[in-house]
Amino acid sequence: MANKLLSIIDTFTESCGRYIAWLTIVMMAVMFTSVVLRYLFQIGFVVLDESVIYMHSIVFMLGAAFTLKRGGHVRVDIFYNQLSTIGKARVDLLGTLFLLLPVCIFIGIVSWEYVSASWRILETSPEVGGIPALFLLKSLILLMSALLIIQGIAELIRNTLILSGATLDDSDIPQSTAKI
């Protein structure tokens, strides 16, 4: 049962991350268009500039769970690399339980009213000609928290399985790619 839930969550996170990653190409094309229009033709569109901000926010905030799944978040790595798989699972389990999940829940709770207020008035861009959906941008805060909590549950399951001696595929164990 735990393996099935882990697989479902990981597949969901992986799919979301792969789709969101394509947005970086669109973002780059829009930014290039905006720069060309502004510096070659002296034409500026606020909606283009704001759309780059929206796309960057989507990639960053909704891609956080994908990065967590892939072990790509930055760690202050003094002892972690020298630990065994069991030792890493203990550190990751405790970090998820006492840092990741509480912080994500806190962010969700404290941003709820902020996002709700924006939705109540259907907040728009303060700029003339801007995107009339600032409330959607602010909603990314709650979506990020939710996606990180979901992936955090997968990390709890994964690390509990490792600690219990269950065998996992190498693909089920994220390899950290970012370290300090």
Secondary structure by P-SEA (a helix, b strand, c coil): caaaaaaaaaaaaaaaaaaaaaaaaaaaaaaaaaaaaaaccccccaaaaaaaaaaaaaaaaaaaaaaaaaccccccccccccccaaaaaaaaaaaaaccaaaaaaaaaaaaaaaaaaaaacccccccccccccaaaaaaaaaaaaaaaaaaaaaaaaaaaaaaacccccccccccccccc
